[in-house]
Amino acid sequence: MPSTAATPQEYKHRLAGYTYWSRRTYSDSPEFAPVVLIGGALHRKEDWGRVEQGMLGRADVICPDLPGWGRADLLPPYLGPDIPAEAMVRLLDDLGIEKVNVFAGSYGSSVGYRLAQTHPERIARMVLAGTMGGIPAASRPMMRAAVALAEHGPRERFGPSAVDALMSPHPDIAAKAVVRRILAMRFGAADDADLAKFIANTNRLLSRDLIDPSIPPAVPTLFTTGEHDTLTPPALCRELAFTCPESWYVELARADHLIHLERPAQLVDLMNRFFGCEPLEDLAYATVVEDLRRIPATI
């Protein structure tokens, strides 16, 4: 993936009493609309690493800390994705950007989905990874245990518990040991504000389904996840993909829920192809590639 010496610029935003932030880095040679990266429940705008750097080869990149993320204000657990989605629109207005490509993963996928429902005119194309409107029944006990440890301790057990909840035990996952170490460091370094956001965001997912598929998003959308994802299993992601009239489904080999850490180069390639309207053929890193527009929905 190409490297860049561009200096990120940070911006402060306000909506409905919430303060939040964005980080924008300019590409030397943009080929398509800016790319917005929206991450999971404890993700920060500075955490995109190789994915951010890789996308800068073809587009400006915007990494937000929306309400509930990173440096932004906490979002109470009784609120759904509407506030973050509207905050994203205000952010784009503040930056003078009419339309973007969106990548939203894990917890953030409900915000991307909602944004596509309410403001499809602001999105050129969208990639949703490890899509979740809620936490599947099989994963709920481990996530509840992680929340309990974040709330009451012991603090040293929170990190390992959260990592186990997010990652599959399958042995064939790219860079598995490195990813576990990265996550352990991130969770271990979480301060009280980080933990409060993790608790609120996870309880939001545990309390109800954040994705309402009754209004199909009118945006070309690619759904993806790892073949070994146990938190948002491939079958559930593919099922949700059928709620979008113009959708694709790609399953990544040797990955689980954390594809941005496990297979960053492959994720960058996939996004570049999709956002650049290029064919999704001969993807050596994919176990499944489907154009769902050509497949009758049977769900």
MOUR-V860115 format. One record per residue. SS is DSSP state (alpha for helix, beta for strand, coil for the rest). PHI is phi in whole degrees, -180 to 180 (NA if undefined). NEAR is the number of other C-alpha atoms within 10 Angstrom. Layout:
# MOUR-V860115
ss=SS phi=PHI near=NEAR
ss=SS phi=PHI near=NEAR
This chain:
# MOUR-V860115
ss=coil phi=NA near=16
ss=coil phi=-68 near=10
ss=coil phi=-100 near=12
ss=coil phi=-144 near=15
ss=coil phi=-100 near=10
ss=coil phi=-61 near=13
ss=coil phi=-95 near=10
ss=coil phi=-64 near=15
ss=beta phi=-114 near=11
ss=beta phi=-103 near=13
ss=beta phi=-134 near=14
ss=beta phi=-105 near=14
ss=beta phi=-132 near=18
ss=beta phi=-138 near=16
ss=beta phi=-156 near=16
ss=coil phi=52 near=8
ss=coil phi=87 near=7
ss=beta phi=-99 near=17
ss=beta phi=-99 near=17
ss=beta phi=-150 near=25
ss=beta phi=-138 near=22
ss=beta phi=-140 near=24
ss=beta phi=-128 near=18
ss=beta phi=-117 near=21
ss=beta phi=-122 near=21
ss=coil phi=-89 near=20
ss=coil phi=-82 near=19
ss=coil phi=-72 near=14
ss=coil phi=-147 near=11
ss=coil phi=-67 near=15
ss=coil phi=-112 near=15
ss=coil phi=-145 near=16
ss=coil phi=-57 near=21
ss=coil phi=-51 near=26
ss=beta phi=-107 near=28
ss=beta phi=-99 near=26
ss=beta phi=-114 near=22
ss=beta phi=-116 near=28
ss=coil phi=-107 near=26
ss=coil phi=-87 near=18
ss=coil phi=-66 near=22
ss=coil phi=-122 near=21
ss=coil phi=-82 near=20
ss=coil phi=-119 near=19
ss=coil phi=-64 near=22
ss=coil phi=-88 near=14
ss=coil phi=-93 near=14
ss=coil phi=-85 near=18
ss=alpha phi=46 near=12
ss=alpha phi=-66 near=18
ss=alpha phi=-69 near=22
ss=alpha phi=-60 near=27
ss=alpha phi=-62 near=19
ss=alpha phi=-66 near=23
ss=alpha phi=-71 near=24
ss=coil phi=-64 near=27
ss=coil phi=-66 near=21
ss=coil phi=-135 near=21
ss=coil phi=-163 near=25
ss=coil phi=-63 near=22
ss=beta phi=-125 near=28
ss=beta phi=-119 near=27
ss=beta phi=-114 near=23
ss=beta phi=-92 near=29
ss=beta phi=-104 near=28
ss=coil phi=-72 near=32
ss=coil phi=-51 near=25
ss=coil phi=103 near=25
ss=coil phi=-117 near=28
ss=coil phi=46 near=23
ss=coil phi=-81 near=18
ss=coil phi=-73 near=22
ss=coil phi=-66 near=18
ss=coil phi=-65 near=21
ss=coil phi=-104 near=21
ss=coil phi=-57 near=16
ss=coil phi=-67 near=17
ss=coil phi=-80 near=11
ss=coil phi=-94 near=13
ss=coil phi=-96 near=20
ss=coil phi=-82 near=23
ss=alpha phi=-65 near=15
ss=alpha phi=-62 near=19
ss=alpha phi=-61 near=26
ss=alpha phi=-66 near=24
ss=alpha phi=-68 near=19
ss=alpha phi=-63 near=25
ss=alpha phi=-65 near=26
ss=alpha phi=-65 near=19
ss=alpha phi=-62 near=15
ss=alpha phi=-59 near=23
ss=alpha phi=-63 near=18
ss=alpha phi=-62 near=12
ss=alpha phi=-61 near=13
ss=alpha phi=-88 near=13
ss=coil phi=70 near=9
ss=coil phi=-110 near=13
ss=coil phi=-83 near=14
ss=coil phi=-145 near=18
ss=beta phi=-136 near=23
ss=beta phi=-94 near=23
ss=beta phi=-120 near=29
ss=beta phi=-112 near=22
ss=beta phi=-134 near=23
ss=beta phi=-124 near=28
ss=alpha phi=55 near=23
ss=alpha phi=-53 near=27
ss=alpha phi=-71 near=28
ss=alpha phi=-66 near=27
ss=alpha phi=-67 near=27
ss=alpha phi=-71 near=27
ss=alpha phi=-60 near=28
ss=alpha phi=-61 near=30
ss=alpha phi=-67 near=25
ss=alpha phi=-61 near=24
ss=alpha phi=-68 near=25
ss=alpha phi=-74 near=19
ss=alpha phi=-92 near=15
ss=coil phi=-139 near=15
ss=alpha phi=-62 near=17
ss=alpha phi=-69 near=14
ss=alpha phi=-94 near=19
ss=beta phi=-118 near=22
ss=beta phi=-78 near=20
ss=beta phi=-148 near=24
ss=beta phi=-141 near=25
ss=beta phi=-116 near=26
ss=beta phi=-113 near=25
ss=beta phi=-119 near=29
ss=coil phi=53 near=27
ss=coil phi=-67 near=30
ss=coil phi=-143 near=25
ss=coil phi=-94 near=24
ss=coil phi=-158 near=21
ss=coil phi=-102 near=22
ss=coil phi=-57 near=17
ss=alpha phi=-56 near=9
ss=alpha phi=-66 near=11
ss=alpha phi=-95 near=14
ss=alpha phi=-64 near=16
ss=alpha phi=-59 near=13
ss=alpha phi=-69 near=16
ss=alpha phi=-70 near=24
ss=alpha phi=-64 near=18
ss=alpha phi=-65 near=15
ss=alpha phi=-65 near=24
ss=alpha phi=-64 near=23
ss=alpha phi=-61 near=14
ss=alpha phi=-69 near=20
ss=alpha phi=-65 near=25
ss=alpha phi=-80 near=16
ss=alpha phi=-120 near=9
ss=coil phi=80 near=12
ss=coil phi=-69 near=10
ss=alpha phi=-57 near=14
ss=alpha phi=-68 near=12
ss=alpha phi=-92 near=13
ss=alpha phi=-64 near=23
ss=alpha phi=-57 near=21
ss=alpha phi=-59 near=18
ss=alpha phi=-66 near=20
ss=alpha phi=-66 near=21
ss=alpha phi=-62 near=20
ss=alpha phi=-63 near=14
ss=alpha phi=-70 near=20
ss=alpha phi=-87 near=20
ss=coil phi=-105 near=21
ss=coil phi=-77 near=20
ss=coil phi=-79 near=14
ss=coil phi=-59 near=13
ss=coil phi=-75 near=9
ss=coil phi=-95 near=13
ss=coil phi=-125 near=22
ss=coil phi=-59 near=16
ss=coil phi=54 near=14
ss=alpha phi=-59 near=21
ss=alpha phi=-64 near=10
ss=alpha phi=-66 near=12
ss=alpha phi=-64 near=19
ss=alpha phi=-60 near=18
ss=alpha phi=-67 near=14
ss=alpha phi=-61 near=14
ss=alpha phi=-65 near=18
ss=alpha phi=-61 near=18
ss=alpha phi=-66 near=13
ss=alpha phi=-64 near=14
ss=alpha phi=-68 near=23
ss=alpha phi=-66 near=15
ss=coil phi=-90 near=11
ss=coil phi=-63 near=18
ss=coil phi=-94 near=9
ss=alpha phi=-62 near=11
ss=alpha phi=-67 near=15
ss=alpha phi=-61 near=21
ss=alpha phi=-65 near=19
ss=alpha phi=-61 near=20
ss=alpha phi=-69 near=23
ss=alpha phi=-59 near=26
ss=alpha phi=-62 near=23
ss=alpha phi=-64 near=20
ss=alpha phi=-68 near=26
ss=alpha phi=-71 near=22
ss=alpha phi=-63 near=19
ss=alpha phi=-61 near=23
ss=alpha phi=-70 near=22
ss=alpha phi=-78 near=19
ss=alpha phi=-86 near=12
ss=coil phi=-170 near=13
ss=coil phi=-88 near=15
ss=coil phi=-88 near=23
ss=coil phi=-111 near=20
ss=coil phi=-106 near=13
ss=coil phi=-81 near=16
ss=coil phi=-70 near=8
ss=coil phi=-112 near=13
ss=coil phi=-64 near=16
ss=coil phi=-65 near=22
ss=coil phi=-91 near=18
ss=coil phi=-136 near=21
ss=beta phi=-60 near=19
ss=beta phi=-133 near=26
ss=beta phi=-107 near=26
ss=beta phi=-100 near=27
ss=beta phi=-146 near=28
ss=beta phi=-164 near=31
ss=beta phi=-83 near=27
ss=coil phi=-62 near=21
ss=coil phi=-107 near=23
ss=coil phi=-65 near=25
ss=coil phi=-101 near=20
ss=coil phi=-80 near=25
ss=coil phi=-127 near=25
ss=coil phi=-55 near=19
ss=alpha phi=-51 near=25
ss=alpha phi=-61 near=12
ss=alpha phi=-71 near=14
ss=alpha phi=-64 near=22
ss=alpha phi=-65 near=22
ss=alpha phi=-60 near=14
ss=alpha phi=-67 near=19
ss=alpha phi=-60 near=23
ss=coil phi=-70 near=22
ss=coil phi=-77 near=17
ss=coil phi=-105 near=21
ss=coil phi=-67 near=16
ss=coil phi=-123 near=18
ss=beta phi=-138 near=24
ss=beta phi=-131 near=23
ss=beta phi=-133 near=25
ss=beta phi=-132 near=25
ss=beta phi=-110 near=24
ss=beta phi=-89 near=26
ss=coil phi=-72 near=21
ss=coil phi=55 near=22
ss=coil phi=-148 near=27
ss=coil phi=-122 near=32
ss=coil phi=-76 near=26
ss=coil phi=-103 near=24
ss=alpha phi=-65 near=25
ss=alpha phi=-69 near=23
ss=alpha phi=-97 near=23
ss=alpha phi=-80 near=22
ss=coil phi=-137 near=22
ss=alpha phi=-63 near=19
ss=alpha phi=-64 near=17
ss=alpha phi=-70 near=20
ss=alpha phi=-65 near=22
ss=alpha phi=-60 near=21
ss=alpha phi=-60 near=16
ss=alpha phi=-62 near=23
ss=alpha phi=-66 near=24
ss=alpha phi=-60 near=20
ss=alpha phi=-64 near=14
ss=alpha phi=-70 near=20
ss=alpha phi=-67 near=27
ss=coil phi=-87 near=15
ss=coil phi=57 near=11
ss=coil phi=-99 near=11
ss=coil phi=-61 near=10
ss=coil phi=-100 near=14
ss=coil phi=-118 near=10
ss=coil phi=55 near=8
ss=coil phi=-87 near=15
ss=coil phi=-63 near=9
ss=coil phi=-93 near=16
ss=beta phi=-111 near=20
ss=beta phi=-91 near=13
ss=beta phi=-140 near=13
ss=beta phi=-135 near=16
ss=beta phi=-132 near=17
ss=beta phi=-93 near=13
ss=alpha phi=-73 near=18
ss=alpha phi=-64 near=13
ss=alpha phi=-100 near=10
ss=coil phi=-118 near=9
ss=coil phi=-63 near=8
ss=coil phi=-70 near=12
ss=coil phi=-119 near=6
ss=coil phi=-86 near=7
